[in-house]
Amino acid sequence: MIIFSPSIVAATYLVENSTWEAELTGIQWVSQTWGDVDNDNDLDLAVIGCTSLDGSSCDGYLSKIYINNGTSLVDDSD
């Protein structure tokens, strides 16, 4: 079970750039949250959303956790 708490304080600050975006999967109608999944004091990213739209409805869903390794976000496929 993963619990995300808004009171987590981490020393990681993200600046938008192509390195951070490289591993992210494009999705729409997204919900996201940050938390320290691997207990390394870096904030990791959890997302859930729609992978493709068919008219006005979603026809595919995706949920992923991306691990912050200090230089990029890496898909946690384990």
Biopython code that builds the backbone (N, CA, C, O; Angstrom):
import numpy as np
from Bio.PDB.StructureBuilder import StructureBuilder

atoms = [
    (1, "MET", "N", (0.841, -1.167, 0.000)),
    (1, "MET", "CA", (0.000, 0.000, 0.000)),
    (1, "MET", "C", (0.891, 1.236, 0.000)),
    (1, "MET", "O", (1.853, 1.318, 0.764)),
    (2, "ILE", "N", (0.569, 2.182, -0.847)),
    (2, "ILE", "CA", (1.319, 3.434, -0.932)),
    (2, "ILE", "C", (0.441, 4.547, -0.394)),
    (2, "ILE", "O", (-0.693, 4.720, -0.841)),
    (3, "ILE", "N", (0.952, 5.290, 0.551)),
    (3, "ILE", "CA", (0.219, 6.419, 1.112)),
    (3, "ILE", "C", (0.998, 7.682, 0.805)),
    (3, "ILE", "O", (2.183, 7.786, 1.120)),
    (4, "PHE", "N", (0.326, 8.636, 0.190)),
    (4, "PHE", "CA", (0.955, 9.904, -0.136)),
    (4, "PHE", "C", (0.514, 10.939, 0.884)),
    (4, "PHE", "O", (-0.681, 11.133, 1.107)),
    (5, "SER", "N", (1.458, 11.587, 1.486)),
    (5, "SER", "CA", (1.165, 12.565, 2.525)),
    (5, "SER", "C", (1.589, 13.957, 2.082)),
    (5, "SER", "O", (2.698, 14.132, 1.578)),
    (6, "PRO", "N", (0.719, 14.955, 2.263)),
    (6, "PRO", "CA", (1.101, 16.318, 1.879)),
    (6, "PRO", "C", (2.152, 16.926, 2.800)),
    (6, "PRO", "O", (2.670, 18.006, 2.515)),
    (7, "SER", "N", (2.471, 16.253, 3.891)),
    (7, "SER", "CA", (3.437, 16.810, 4.830)),
    (7, "SER", "C", (4.870, 16.344, 4.570)),
    (7, "SER", "O", (5.767, 16.663, 5.351)),
    (8, "ILE", "N", (5.100, 15.605, 3.504)),
    (8, "ILE", "CA", (6.451, 15.141, 3.179)),
    (8, "ILE", "C", (7.301, 16.329, 2.734)),
    (8, "ILE", "O", (6.891, 17.121, 1.885)),
    (9, "VAL", "N", (8.470, 16.436, 3.313)),
    (9, "VAL", "CA", (9.393, 17.491, 2.930)),
    (9, "VAL", "C", (10.608, 16.834, 2.292)),
    (9, "VAL", "O", (11.237, 15.967, 2.898)),
    (10, "ALA", "N", (10.934, 17.236, 1.095)),
    (10, "ALA", "CA", (12.082, 16.657, 0.396)),
    (10, "ALA", "C", (12.948, 17.777, -0.150)),
    (10, "ALA", "O", (12.476, 18.895, -0.354)),
    (11, "ALA", "N", (14.198, 17.477, -0.382)),
    (11, "ALA", "CA", (15.144, 18.490, -0.851)),
    (11, "ALA", "C", (15.279, 18.473, -2.362)),
    (11, "ALA", "O", (16.312, 18.887, -2.887)),
    (12, "THR", "N", (14.277, 18.011, -3.065)),
    (12, "THR", "CA", (14.321, 17.930, -4.514)),
    (12, "THR", "C", (13.442, 19.009, -5.116)),
    (12, "THR", "O", (12.297, 19.189, -4.704)),
    (13, "TYR", "N", (13.976, 19.721, -6.086)),
    (13, "TYR", "CA", (13.218, 20.742, -6.789)),
    (13, "TYR", "C", (13.315, 20.440, -8.268)),
    (13, "TYR", "O", (14.409, 20.234, -8.793)),
    (14, "LEU", "N", (12.160, 20.413, -8.954)),
    (14, "LEU", "CA", (12.141, 20.065, -10.363)),
    (14, "LEU", "C", (11.985, 21.315, -11.210)),
    (14, "LEU", "O", (11.163, 22.182, -10.913)),
    (15, "VAL", "N", (12.773, 21.397, -12.256)),
    (15, "VAL", "CA", (12.670, 22.471, -13.237)),
    (15, "VAL", "C", (12.339, 21.797, -14.563)),
    (15, "VAL", "O", (12.998, 20.837, -14.960)),
    (16, "GLU", "N", (11.312, 22.305, -15.246)),
    (16, "GLU", "CA", (10.896, 21.677, -16.500)),
    (16, "GLU", "C", (12.029, 21.712, -17.522)),
    (16, "GLU", "O", (12.580, 22.772, -17.819)),
    (17, "ASN", "N", (12.366, 20.545, -18.053)),
    (17, "ASN", "CA", (13.344, 20.436, -19.128)),
    (17, "ASN", "C", (13.181, 19.096, -19.826)),
    (17, "ASN", "O", (12.460, 18.229, -19.333)),
    (18, "SER", "N", (13.828, 18.915, -20.946)),
    (18, "SER", "CA", (13.645, 17.701, -21.744)),
    (18, "SER", "C", (14.151, 16.455, -21.030)),
    (18, "SER", "O", (13.642, 15.367, -21.301)),
    (19, "THR", "N", (15.121, 16.559, -20.138)),
    (19, "THR", "CA", (15.619, 15.395, -19.406)),
    (19, "THR", "C", (14.529, 14.810, -18.523)),
    (19, "THR", "O", (14.333, 13.595, -18.497)),
    (20, "TRP", "N", (13.819, 15.668, -17.799)),
    (20, "TRP", "CA", (12.757, 15.195, -16.912)),
    (20, "TRP", "C", (11.568, 14.674, -17.704)),
    (20, "TRP", "O", (10.902, 13.741, -17.254)),
    (21, "GLU", "N", (11.284, 15.237, -18.852)),
    (21, "GLU", "CA", (10.122, 14.848, -19.639)),
    (21, "GLU", "C", (10.350, 13.592, -20.480)),
    (21, "GLU", "O", (9.385, 12.972, -20.927)),
    (22, "ALA", "N", (11.587, 13.214, -20.700)),
    (22, "ALA", "CA", (11.929, 12.147, -21.644)),
    (22, "ALA", "C", (11.254, 10.811, -21.330)),
    (22, "ALA", "O", (10.837, 10.116, -22.257)),
    (23, "GLU", "N", (11.136, 10.434, -20.081)),
    (23, "GLU", "CA", (10.593, 9.125, -19.707)),
    (23, "GLU", "C", (9.092, 9.136, -19.451)),
    (23, "GLU", "O", (8.513, 8.077, -19.210)),
    (24, "LEU", "N", (8.439, 10.302, -19.495)),
    (24, "LEU", "CA", (7.017, 10.383, -19.166)),
    (24, "LEU", "C", (6.147, 9.975, -20.350)),
    (24, "LEU", "O", (6.441, 10.312, -21.496)),
    (25, "THR", "N", (5.082, 9.250, -20.059)),
    (25, "THR", "CA", (4.118, 8.833, -21.070)),
    (25, "THR", "C", (3.031, 9.893, -21.169)),
    (25, "THR", "O", (2.504, 10.343, -20.151)),
    (26, "GLY", "N", (2.696, 10.292, -22.385)),
    (26, "GLY", "CA", (1.656, 11.296, -22.574)),
    (26, "GLY", "C", (0.278, 10.739, -22.282)),
    (26, "GLY", "O", (-0.126, 9.740, -22.877)),
    (27, "ILE", "N", (-0.457, 11.377, -21.362)),
    (27, "ILE", "CA", (-1.816, 10.976, -21.041)),
    (27, "ILE", "C", (-2.674, 12.218, -20.850)),
    (27, "ILE", "O", (-2.161, 13.312, -20.616)),
    (28, "GLN", "N", (-3.982, 12.034, -20.952)),
    (28, "GLN", "CA", (-4.936, 13.125, -20.798)),
    (28, "GLN", "C", (-5.832, 12.847, -19.603)),
    (28, "GLN", "O", (-5.852, 11.734, -19.078)),
    (29, "TRP", "N", (-6.573, 13.863, -19.175)),
    (29, "TRP", "CA", (-7.468, 13.757, -18.011)),
    (29, "TRP", "C", (-6.692, 13.143, -16.845)),
    (29, "TRP", "O", (-7.058, 12.082, -16.339)),
    (30, "VAL", "N", (-5.644, 13.801, -16.430)),
    (30, "VAL", "CA", (-4.644, 13.265, -15.510)),
    (30, "VAL", "C", (-4.916, 13.654, -14.064)),
    (30, "VAL", "O", (-5.330, 14.776, -13.773)),
    (31, "SER", "N", (-4.678, 12.712, -13.169)),
    (31, "SER", "CA", (-4.555, 12.980, -11.741)),
    (31, "SER", "C", (-3.141, 12.579, -11.369)),
    (31, "SER", "O", (-2.651, 11.532, -11.792)),
    (32, "GLN", "N", (-2.487, 13.415, -10.577)),
    (32, "GLN", "CA", (-1.107, 13.118, -10.200)),
    (32, "GLN", "C", (-0.871, 13.503, -8.755)),
    (32, "GLN", "O", (-1.578, 14.334, -8.185)),
    (33, "THR", "N", (0.130, 12.885, -8.185)),
    (33, "THR", "CA", (0.545, 13.238, -6.836)),
    (33, "THR", "C", (2.027, 12.909, -6.683)),
    (33, "THR", "O", (2.569, 12.061, -7.391)),
    (34, "TRP", "N", (2.655, 13.588, -5.759)),
    (34, "TRP", "CA", (4.073, 13.382, -5.473)),
    (34, "TRP", "C", (4.210, 12.750, -4.095)),
    (34, "TRP", "O", (3.465, 13.092, -3.177)),
    (35, "GLY", "N", (5.145, 11.841, -3.948)),
    (35, "GLY", "CA", (5.438, 11.217, -2.665)),
    (35, "GLY", "C", (6.760, 10.480, -2.756)),
    (35, "GLY", "O", (7.266, 10.230, -3.850)),
    (36, "ASP", "N", (7.314, 10.136, -1.616)),
    (36, "ASP", "CA", (8.601, 9.441, -1.587)),
    (36, "ASP", "C", (8.367, 7.935, -1.527)),
    (36, "ASP", "O", (8.421, 7.340, -0.451)),
    (37, "VAL", "N", (8.108, 7.322, -2.670)),
    (37, "VAL", "CA", (7.768, 5.907, -2.760)),
    (37, "VAL", "C", (8.919, 5.010, -2.312)),
    (37, "VAL", "O", (8.699, 4.009, -1.630)),
    (38, "ASP", "N", (10.139, 5.364, -2.691)),
    (38, "ASP", "CA", (11.291, 4.501, -2.404)),
    (38, "ASP", "C", (12.121, 4.956, -1.193)),
    (38, "ASP", "O", (13.224, 4.456, -0.974)),
    (39, "ASN", "N", (11.597, 5.890, -0.419)),
    (39, "ASN", "CA", (12.229, 6.348, 0.831)),
    (39, "ASN", "C", (13.669, 6.829, 0.664)),
    (39, "ASN", "O", (14.526, 6.546, 1.501)),
    (40, "ASP", "N", (13.932, 7.561, -0.429)),
    (40, "ASP", "CA", (15.272, 8.100, -0.640)),
    (40, "ASP", "C", (15.319, 9.625, -0.471)),
    (40, "ASP", "O", (16.323, 10.258, -0.798)),
    (41, "ASN", "N", (14.244, 10.200, 0.032)),
    (41, "ASN", "CA", (14.108, 11.649, 0.258)),
    (41, "ASN", "C", (13.983, 12.465, -1.022)),
    (41, "ASN", "O", (14.098, 13.689, -0.977)),
    (42, "ASP", "N", (13.748, 11.812, -2.176)),
    (42, "ASP", "CA", (13.425, 12.487, -3.424)),
    (42, "ASP", "C", (11.956, 12.229, -3.721)),
    (42, "ASP", "O", (11.487, 11.102, -3.563)),
    (43, "LEU", "N", (11.223, 13.250, -4.147)),
    (43, "LEU", "CA", (9.817, 13.063, -4.462)),
    (43, "LEU", "C", (9.644, 12.300, -5.777)),
    (43, "LEU", "O", (10.231, 12.661, -6.797)),
    (44, "ASP", "N", (8.836, 11.250, -5.739)),
    (44, "ASP", "CA", (8.509, 10.434, -6.896)),
    (44, "ASP", "C", (7.114, 10.825, -7.370)),
    (44, "ASP", "O", (6.347, 11.425, -6.618)),
    (45, "LEU", "N", (6.782, 10.486, -8.618)),
    (45, "LEU", "CA", (5.537, 10.913, -9.230)),
    (45, "LEU", "C", (4.630, 9.721, -9.516)),
    (45, "LEU", "O", (5.059, 8.738, -10.118)),
    (46, "ALA", "N", (3.362, 9.814, -9.077)),
    (46, "ALA", "CA", (2.346, 8.815, -9.415)),
    (46, "ALA", "C", (1.293, 9.499, -10.275)),
    (46, "ALA", "O", (0.813, 10.577, -9.925)),
    (47, "VAL", "N", (0.930, 8.882, -11.402)),
    (47, "VAL", "CA", (-0.062, 9.456, -12.308)),
    (47, "VAL", "C", (-1.084, 8.397, -12.709)),
    (47, "VAL", "O", (-0.776, 7.206, -12.757)),
    (48, "ILE", "N", (-2.293, 8.844, -12.992)),
    (48, "ILE", "CA", (-3.331, 8.006, -13.574)),
    (48, "ILE", "C", (-4.099, 8.875, -14.550)),
    (48, "ILE", "O", (-4.369, 10.043, -14.269)),
    (49, "GLY", "N", (-4.453, 8.312, -15.696)),
    (49, "GLY", "CA", (-5.166, 9.105, -16.676)),
    (49, "GLY", "C", (-5.581, 8.287, -17.882)),
    (49, "GLY", "O", (-5.494, 7.059, -17.886)),
    (50, "CYS", "N", (-6.026, 8.984, -18.888)),
    (50, "CYS", "CA", (-6.550, 8.397, -20.111)),
    (50, "CYS", "C", (-5.466, 8.401, -21.191)),
    (50, "CYS", "O", (-4.844, 9.431, -21.450)),
    (51, "THR", "N", (-5.247, 7.246, -21.816)),
    (51, "THR", "CA", (-4.202, 7.154, -22.839)),
    (51, "THR", "C", (-4.684, 7.614, -24.201)),
    (51, "THR", "O", (-3.888, 8.098, -25.005)),
    (52, "SER", "N", (-5.965, 7.473, -24.472)),
    (52, "SER", "CA", (-6.497, 7.939, -25.745)),
    (52, "SER", "C", (-7.976, 8.247, -25.606)),
    (52, "SER", "O", (-8.680, 7.660, -24.785)),
    (53, "LEU", "N", (-8.426, 9.174, -26.420)),
    (53, "LEU", "CA", (-9.828, 9.587, -26.379)),
    (53, "LEU", "C", (-10.545, 9.130, -27.636)),
    (53, "LEU", "O", (-10.009, 9.229, -28.740)),
    (54, "ASP", "N", (-11.742, 8.637, -27.466)),
    (54, "ASP", "CA", (-12.600, 8.273, -28.579)),
    (54, "ASP", "C", (-13.801, 9.217, -28.536)),
    (54, "ASP", "O", (-14.787, 8.938, -27.854)),
    (55, "GLY", "N", (-13.721, 10.317, -29.253)),
    (55, "GLY", "CA", (-14.763, 11.334, -29.154)),
    (55, "GLY", "C", (-14.634, 12.063, -27.837)),
    (55, "GLY", "O", (-13.662, 12.783, -27.611)),
    (56, "SER", "N", (-15.607, 11.880, -26.968)),
    (56, "SER", "CA", (-15.572, 12.563, -25.672)),
    (56, "SER", "C", (-15.368, 11.598, -24.512)),
    (56, "SER", "O", (-15.486, 11.999, -23.354)),
    (57, "SER", "N", (-15.063, 10.328, -24.798)),
    (57, "SER", "CA", (-14.858, 9.365, -23.720)),
    (57, "SER", "C", (-13.467, 8.743, -23.812)),
    (57, "SER", "O", (-12.836, 8.735, -24.869)),
    (58, "CYS", "N", (-13.017, 8.232, -22.693)),
    (58, "CYS", "CA", (-11.698, 7.602, -22.615)),
    (58, "CYS", "C", (-11.822, 6.134, -23.007)),
    (58, "CYS", "O", (-12.720, 5.441, -22.530)),
    (59, "ASP", "N", (-10.932, 5.654, -23.869)),
    (59, "ASP", "CA", (-10.984, 4.244, -24.244)),
    (59, "ASP", "C", (-9.749, 3.462, -23.812)),
    (59, "ASP", "O", (-9.526, 2.347, -24.284)),
    (60, "GLY", "N", (-8.947, 4.035, -22.921)),
    (60, "GLY", "CA", (-7.786, 3.344, -22.367)),
    (60, "GLY", "C", (-7.246, 4.093, -21.167)),
    (60, "GLY", "O", (-7.146, 5.320, -21.203)),
    (61, "TYR", "N", (-6.893, 3.380, -20.098)),
    (61, "TYR", "CA", (-6.398, 4.011, -18.876)),
    (61, "TYR", "C", (-4.976, 3.571, -18.579)),
    (61, "TYR", "O", (-4.533, 2.506, -19.009)),
    (62, "LEU", "N", (-4.279, 4.400, -17.845)),
    (62, "LEU", "CA", (-2.891, 4.125, -17.486)),
    (62, "LEU", "C", (-2.638, 4.638, -16.078)),
    (62, "LEU", "O", (-3.064, 5.739, -15.731)),
    (63, "SER", "N", (-1.958, 3.858, -15.276)),
    (63, "SER", "CA", (-1.467, 4.343, -13.981)),
    (63, "SER", "C", (0.002, 3.948, -13.891)),
    (63, "SER", "O", (0.378, 2.818, -14.202)),
    (64, "LYS", "N", (0.810, 4.884, -13.468)),
    (64, "LYS", "CA", (2.264, 4.659, -13.401)),
    (64, "LYS", "C", (2.849, 5.358, -12.195)),
    (64, "LYS", "O", (2.302, 6.335, -11.683)),
    (65, "ILE", "N", (3.975, 4.830, -11.757)),
    (65, "ILE", "CA", (4.807, 5.493, -10.757)),
    (65, "ILE", "C", (6.158, 5.737, -11.407)),
    (65, "ILE", "O", (6.777, 4.823, -11.951)),
    (66, "TYR", "N", (6.601, 6.978, -11.343)),
    (66, "TYR", "CA", (7.915, 7.359, -11.864)),
    (66, "TYR", "C", (8.831, 7.660, -10.677)),
    (66, "TYR", "O", (8.501, 8.484, -9.824)),
    (67, "ILE", "N", (9.967, 6.996, -10.629)),
    (67, "ILE", "CA", (10.935, 7.165, -9.547)),
    (67, "ILE", "C", (11.899, 8.293, -9.899)),
    (67, "ILE", "O", (12.463, 8.321, -10.993)),
    (68, "ASN", "N", (12.080, 9.213, -8.971)),
    (68, "ASN", "CA", (13.016, 10.323, -9.116)),
    (68, "ASN", "C", (14.386, 9.810, -8.703)),
    (68, "ASN", "O", (14.607, 9.484, -7.537)),
    (69, "ASN", "N", (15.313, 9.737, -9.668)),
    (69, "ASN", "CA", (16.658, 9.255, -9.350)),
    (69, "ASN", "C", (17.641, 10.406, -9.131)),
    (69, "ASN", "O", (18.849, 10.189, -9.036)),
    (70, "GLY", "N", (17.116, 11.627, -9.054)),
    (70, "GLY", "CA", (17.967, 12.786, -8.819)),
    (70, "GLY", "C", (18.265, 13.579, -10.081)),
    (70, "GLY", "O", (18.543, 14.777, -10.018)),
    (71, "THR", "N", (18.208, 12.910, -11.227)),
    (71, "THR", "CA", (18.452, 13.606, -12.504)),
    (71, "THR", "C", (17.323, 13.445, -13.489)),
    (71, "THR", "O", (17.225, 14.212, -14.448)),
    (72, "SER", "N", (16.453, 12.445, -13.271)),
    (72, "SER", "CA", (15.321, 12.229, -14.171)),
    (72, "SER", "C", (14.246, 11.420, -13.447)),
    (72, "SER", "O", (14.464, 10.908, -12.349)),
    (73, "LEU", "N", (13.084, 11.317, -14.088)),
    (73, "LEU", "CA", (12.020, 10.456, -13.596)),
    (73, "LEU", "C", (12.055, 9.180, -14.425)),
    (73, "LEU", "O", (12.017, 9.236, -15.654)),
    (74, "VAL", "N", (12.128, 8.025, -13.757)),
    (74, "VAL", "CA", (12.262, 6.735, -14.427)),
    (74, "VAL", "C", (11.020, 5.902, -14.154)),
    (74, "VAL", "O", (10.586, 5.798, -13.007)),
    (75, "ASP", "N", (10.446, 5.311, -15.185)),
    (75, "ASP", "CA", (9.274, 4.455, -15.055)),
    (75, "ASP", "C", (9.595, 3.285, -14.131)),
    (75, "ASP", "O", (10.542, 2.536, -14.371)),
    (76, "ASP", "N", (8.805, 3.135, -13.079)),
    (76, "ASP", "CA", (8.996, 2.036, -12.143)),
    (76, "ASP", "C", (8.146, 0.857, -12.597)),
    (76, "ASP", "O", (7.002, 0.714, -12.165)),
    (77, "SER", "N", (8.691, 0.021, -13.456)),
    (77, "SER", "CA", (7.936, -1.092, -14.043)),
    (77, "SER", "C", (7.953, -2.345, -13.172)),
    (77, "SER", "O", (7.353, -3.356, -13.537)),
    (78, "ASP", "N", (8.621, -2.294, -12.044)),
    (78, "ASP", "CA", (8.675, -3.479, -11.155)),
    (78, "ASP", "C", (7.438, -3.594, -10.314)),
    (78, "ASP", "O", (7.317, -4.524, -9.517)),
]
sb = StructureBuilder()
sb.init_structure("model")
sb.init_model(0)
sb.init_chain("A")
sb.init_seg("    ")
for serial, (resi, resn, name, xyz) in enumerate(atoms, 1):
    if name == "N":
        sb.init_residue(resn, " ", resi, " ")
    sb.init_atom(name, np.array(xyz, "f"), 0.0, 1.0, " ", f" {name:<3s}", serial, name[0])
structure = sb.get_structure()
